[in-house]
Amino acid sequence: QVQLAESGGGSVQAGGSLRLSCAASKDTVLSMGWFRQYPGKEREGVAVIDSDGVSNYADSVKGRFTISQDNTENILYLQMNSLKPEDTAMYYCGAADDPVYEGTSDDLSINPADFDYWGQGIQVTVSS
């Protein structure tokens, strides 16, 4: 089992920035990622990264969000810049034992179904 704990959420005005952090209890997972969920909607992928640093992003956040990891401390980050009201959601940290690569470019999957462990979630609110 892997325990994940998110931190860094909160409220910000549109155009602002936030950085989310996720502390993992062990370093054996091979990929981690950030996901978000709107009320009444299914969880969706935001950004993922594997142990080699290969990353993938949802189109809606490309150029604004950056995922990174500190492998020595087992911490995952999500730097969110140029935030928009539509980024308001509950954000979850996820981890996978077996990363899934798909498509002709072998992109790292951002499908939540391909991840095994989840944090409790943290709220991000962006006001206009």
Contacts in CASP RR format, 6 or more apart in sequence:
PFRMAT RR
TARGET T0000
AUTHOR 0000-0000-0000
METHOD contacts of the structure
MODEL  1
QVQLAESGGGSVQAGGSLRLSCAASKDTVLSMGWFRQYPGKEREGVAVID
SDGVSNYADSVKGRFTISQDNTENILYLQMNSLKPEDTAMYYCGAADDPV
YEGTSDDLSINPADFDYWGQGIQVTVSS
1 25 0 8 1.000
1 117 0 8 1.000
2 24 0 8 1.000
2 25 0 8 1.000
2 26 0 8 1.000
2 28 0 8 1.000
2 29 0 8 1.000
2 95 0 8 1.000
2 116 0 8 1.000
2 117 0 8 1.000
3 24 0 8 1.000
3 25 0 8 1.000
3 117 0 8 1.000
3 119 0 8 1.000
4 22 0 8 1.000
4 23 0 8 1.000
4 24 0 8 1.000
4 25 0 8 1.000
4 93 0 8 1.000
4 94 0 8 1.000
4 95 0 8 1.000
4 117 0 8 1.000
4 118 0 8 1.000
4 119 0 8 1.000
5 22 0 8 1.000
5 23 0 8 1.000
5 93 0 8 1.000
5 119 0 8 1.000
5 120 0 8 1.000
6 20 0 8 1.000
6 21 0 8 1.000
6 22 0 8 1.000
6 91 0 8 1.000
6 92 0 8 1.000
6 93 0 8 1.000
6 119 0 8 1.000
6 120 0 8 1.000
6 121 0 8 1.000
6 122 0 8 1.000
7 20 0 8 1.000
7 21 0 8 1.000
7 22 0 8 1.000
7 23 0 8 1.000
7 122 0 8 1.000
8 18 0 8 1.000
8 19 0 8 1.000
8 20 0 8 1.000
8 21 0 8 1.000
8 122 0 8 1.000
9 18 0 8 1.000
9 20 0 8 1.000
9 91 0 8 1.000
9 122 0 8 1.000
9 123 0 8 1.000
9 124 0 8 1.000
10 18 0 8 1.000
10 122 0 8 1.000
10 123 0 8 1.000
10 124 0 8 1.000
10 125 0 8 1.000
11 125 0 8 1.000
11 126 0 8 1.000
11 127 0 8 1.000
12 18 0 8 1.000
12 83 0 8 1.000
12 124 0 8 1.000
12 125 0 8 1.000
12 126 0 8 1.000
12 127 0 8 1.000
13 126 0 8 1.000
13 127 0 8 1.000
13 128 0 8 1.000
14 83 0 8 1.000
14 84 0 8 1.000
14 85 0 8 1.000
14 126 0 8 1.000
14 127 0 8 1.000
14 128 0 8 1.000
15 81 0 8 1.000
15 82 0 8 1.000
15 83 0 8 1.000
15 84 0 8 1.000
15 126 0 8 1.000
16 81 0 8 1.000
16 82 0 8 1.000
16 83 0 8 1.000
16 126 0 8 1.000
17 79 0 8 1.000
17 80 0 8 1.000
17 81 0 8 1.000
17 82 0 8 1.000
17 83 0 8 1.000
18 80 0 8 1.000
18 83 0 8 1.000
18 124 0 8 1.000
19 77 0 8 1.000
19 78 0 8 1.000
19 79 0 8 1.000
19 80 0 8 1.000
20 34 0 8 1.000
20 77 0 8 1.000
20 78 0 8 1.000
20 80 0 8 1.000
20 91 0 8 1.000
20 93 0 8 1.000
20 122 0 8 1.000
20 124 0 8 1.000
21 75 0 8 1.000
21 76 0 8 1.000
21 77 0 8 1.000
22 32 0 8 1.000
22 33 0 8 1.000
22 34 0 8 1.000
22 75 0 8 1.000
22 76 0 8 1.000
22 77 0 8 1.000
22 93 0 8 1.000
22 94 0 8 1.000
22 119 0 8 1.000
23 73 0 8 1.000
23 74 0 8 1.000
23 75 0 8 1.000
24 32 0 8 1.000
24 74 0 8 1.000
24 75 0 8 1.000
24 76 0 8 1.000
24 93 0 8 1.000
24 95 0 8 1.000
25 74 0 8 1.000
26 74 0 8 1.000
27 71 0 8 1.000
27 74 0 8 1.000
28 97 0 8 1.000
29 51 0 8 1.000
29 95 0 8 1.000
29 96 0 8 1.000
29 97 0 8 1.000
29 116 0 8 1.000
29 117 0 8 1.000
30 50 0 8 1.000
30 51 0 8 1.000
30 96 0 8 1.000
30 97 0 8 1.000
30 98 0 8 1.000
30 99 0 8 1.000
31 48 0 8 1.000
31 49 0 8 1.000
31 50 0 8 1.000
31 51 0 8 1.000
31 95 0 8 1.000
31 96 0 8 1.000
31 99 0 8 1.000
31 108 0 8 1.000
31 115 0 8 1.000
32 48 0 8 1.000
32 49 0 8 1.000
32 69 0 8 1.000
32 76 0 8 1.000
32 93 0 8 1.000
32 94 0 8 1.000
32 95 0 8 1.000
32 96 0 8 1.000
33 45 0 8 1.000
33 46 0 8 1.000
33 47 0 8 1.000
33 48 0 8 1.000
33 49 0 8 1.000
33 67 0 8 1.000
33 76 0 8 1.000
33 93 0 8 1.000
33 94 0 8 1.000
33 95 0 8 1.000
33 110 0 8 1.000
33 115 0 8 1.000
34 45 0 8 1.000
34 46 0 8 1.000
34 47 0 8 1.000
34 48 0 8 1.000
34 65 0 8 1.000
34 67 0 8 1.000
34 76 0 8 1.000
34 78 0 8 1.000
34 91 0 8 1.000
34 92 0 8 1.000
34 93 0 8 1.000
34 94 0 8 1.000
35 43 0 8 1.000
35 44 0 8 1.000
35 45 0 8 1.000
35 46 0 8 1.000
35 91 0 8 1.000
35 92 0 8 1.000
35 93 0 8 1.000
35 94 0 8 1.000
35 110 0 8 1.000
35 112 0 8 1.000
35 115 0 8 1.000
36 43 0 8 1.000
36 44 0 8 1.000
36 45 0 8 1.000
36 46 0 8 1.000
36 87 0 8 1.000
36 89 0 8 1.000
36 90 0 8 1.000
36 91 0 8 1.000
36 92 0 8 1.000
36 124 0 8 1.000
37 43 0 8 1.000
37 44 0 8 1.000
37 89 0 8 1.000
37 90 0 8 1.000
37 92 0 8 1.000
38 88 0 8 1.000
38 89 0 8 1.000
38 90 0 8 1.000
42 112 0 8 1.000
43 92 0 8 1.000
43 112 0 8 1.000
44 58 0 8 1.000
44 112 0 8 1.000
45 58 0 8 1.000
45 110 0 8 1.000
45 111 0 8 1.000
45 112 0 8 1.000
46 57 0 8 1.000
46 58 0 8 1.000
46 61 0 8 1.000
46 65 0 8 1.000
46 78 0 8 1.000
46 91 0 8 1.000
46 110 0 8 1.000
47 55 0 8 1.000
47 56 0 8 1.000
47 57 0 8 1.000
47 58 0 8 1.000
47 61 0 8 1.000
47 65 0 8 1.000
47 66 0 8 1.000
47 67 0 8 1.000
47 78 0 8 1.000
47 110 0 8 1.000
48 55 0 8 1.000
48 56 0 8 1.000
48 67 0 8 1.000
48 108 0 8 1.000
48 109 0 8 1.000
48 110 0 8 1.000
49 55 0 8 1.000
49 56 0 8 1.000
49 67 0 8 1.000
49 68 0 8 1.000
49 69 0 8 1.000
49 76 0 8 1.000
49 108 0 8 1.000
50 99 0 8 1.000
50 108 0 8 1.000
51 71 0 8 1.000
53 69 0 8 1.000
54 108 0 8 1.000
55 67 0 8 1.000
55 108 0 8 1.000
56 107 0 8 1.000
56 108 0 8 1.000
56 109 0 8 1.000
56 110 0 8 1.000
57 63 0 8 1.000
57 65 0 8 1.000
57 67 0 8 1.000
57 110 0 8 1.000
58 110 0 8 1.000
60 86 0 8 1.000
61 80 0 8 1.000
61 87 0 8 1.000
64 80 0 8 1.000
64 81 0 8 1.000
64 82 0 8 1.000
64 83 0 8 1.000
65 78 0 8 1.000
65 79 0 8 1.000
65 80 0 8 1.000
65 81 0 8 1.000
66 78 0 8 1.000
66 79 0 8 1.000
66 81 0 8 1.000
67 76 0 8 1.000
67 77 0 8 1.000
67 78 0 8 1.000
67 79 0 8 1.000
68 76 0 8 1.000
68 77 0 8 1.000
68 79 0 8 1.000
69 75 0 8 1.000
69 76 0 8 1.000
69 77 0 8 1.000
70 77 0 8 1.000
76 93 0 8 1.000
78 91 0 8 1.000
80 87 0 8 1.000
80 124 0 8 1.000
83 124 0 8 1.000
83 126 0 8 1.000
84 126 0 8 1.000
85 126 0 8 1.000
85 127 0 8 1.000
85 128 0 8 1.000
86 126 0 8 1.000
87 124 0 8 1.000
87 126 0 8 1.000
88 124 0 8 1.000
88 125 0 8 1.000
88 126 0 8 1.000
89 123 0 8 1.000
89 124 0 8 1.000
90 121 0 8 1.000
90 122 0 8 1.000
90 123 0 8 1.000
90 124 0 8 1.000
91 121 0 8 1.000
91 122 0 8 1.000
91 123 0 8 1.000
91 124 0 8 1.000
92 118 0 8 1.000
92 119 0 8 1.000
92 120 0 8 1.000
92 121 0 8 1.000
92 122 0 8 1.000
93 118 0 8 1.000
93 119 0 8 1.000
93 121 0 8 1.000
94 115 0 8 1.000
94 117 0 8 1.000
94 118 0 8 1.000
94 119 0 8 1.000
95 115 0 8 1.000
95 116 0 8 1.000
95 117 0 8 1.000
96 114 0 8 1.000
96 115 0 8 1.000
96 116 0 8 1.000
96 117 0 8 1.000
97 116 0 8 1.000
99 108 0 8 1.000
99 109 0 8 1.000
99 114 0 8 1.000
100 108 0 8 1.000
100 109 0 8 1.000
100 111 0 8 1.000
100 114 0 8 1.000
101 107 0 8 1.000
101 108 0 8 1.000
101 109 0 8 1.000
102 109 0 8 1.000
END
